Amino acid sequence: MSIRRIEVGPRMSQAVIHGNTVYLAGQVGGPGKSVTEQTKDVLAAVDRLLKEAGTDKSKLLQAIIWLDDMKDFGEMNAVWDSWVDQANTPARATGEAKLATPEYKVEIIITAAI
């Protein structure tokens, strides 16, 4: 079975397609922006990568969301809820973690079917 990589870099690819599944690297928004703005940035990147992989958010299988502070859960969810396909919501987990730099507030990892 073939493997296709999208936006390959020296450390990681932004997406990897294996069979009928696409795995996205953790996506982050503009550093220093609000949780709302970063979440919008992340979901726009998710949409773009899914499109390049030949799929869309209606085929999400799983979302893993990391927040630098769980106090931002409601703010992030407000953006997520307006974006996600309500008829095809993925399995999802959200947790708190230190992200790559303090300027990042949210990181989202997506797995989707093609």
Beta strands, then each sheet from edge to edge (+ up, - down):
strand 1: 3-8
strand 2: 13-18
strand 3: 21-24
strand 4: 27-28
strand 5: 60-67
strand 6: 91-96
strand 7: 106-113
sheet 1: 1+ 2- 3+ 7- 4+
sheet 2: 1+ 2- 3+ 7- 5+ 6+
end
